[in-house]
């Protein structure tokens, strides 16, 4: 049975937005909890599509990539200002 990508994206975005109140940046493994029935590959694909739609954003520390909801926490530009 295939996963409806639009429904999965809604679940990932809702989970990330709820989580952003406490934690502005999340690892992909945190987003796996958005839908336990979906595979990690499907969650990652949904998260990447949300980034393309600018509903989520990437944050890279150089060694790892995290996801965040725009407007929560520091953006990539602010994080590296002196």
N, C-alpha and C positions, 0 to 999 in steps of 0.2 A: 504494500500500500504506500503510495507516494504522499509526501507532505505538501500541503498547500503553502507555497512560498509566501504569499501575501499574509496569510494567517500567522505564519511563523515570524515574519518580520514584525507584525503587530505585537506578538508576544515578547520578542526580543526588545523592541523599543519600550514597551510598557515596563518590562523588568528593569531595563537600564535606567529609565527615568525614575522609577521608584527607588532604586539602589543609589542613584546620584545624590539623593538627599543626604546620604551618609558617607558615600564613597564616590568621588567625582570621576575616578578612572578605574576601569575594570580590565582584568585579563580575560582572554577569550574563554578560559575555563570557568570563570564566574558566569558568563552568559549561557553556558551549557545548562544551567539551572532554570532558564526561562521556559524550557519545554523538555522534560526528561524523556519524552518519547521520540524526540528528534535526534538524529545522529550528530556527533560533533562536526562533521563535514557540512551538514545542512545548516547548523547554527552559524558556522563561520561564513558560509555563503550568504546567509541572510544578513549577518552583520556587515559584510563587505558591500552588499547592495545598499544597505542603509547609509553607509559612508558615502557611496556614490550619489545618493539622494540628499546628502548633507543633513541627515537626521541624526547621525552619529559622526564622531570624528576620531581619527587616529591620534595617538600620542605615543611617540617613540622616545625612549631614554637612550637609545643607541644599542642596547643589548636586547630589548624586548619591546613589543608593540602592545599598547593598551588601547581600549576604546573608552570614549566618553561622550556625554550628551552635551552638545554645544550650549554654552551659557552657564554650565555648572563647573565650579573649580577654575583653575588657571588654564588658559589655552596654551598651546605650544609656544607662542611668541612670548607670553608673560613668564613662563616657567624658566626661560633662559635669559631674561633681562638682568642686567647688573645693577 
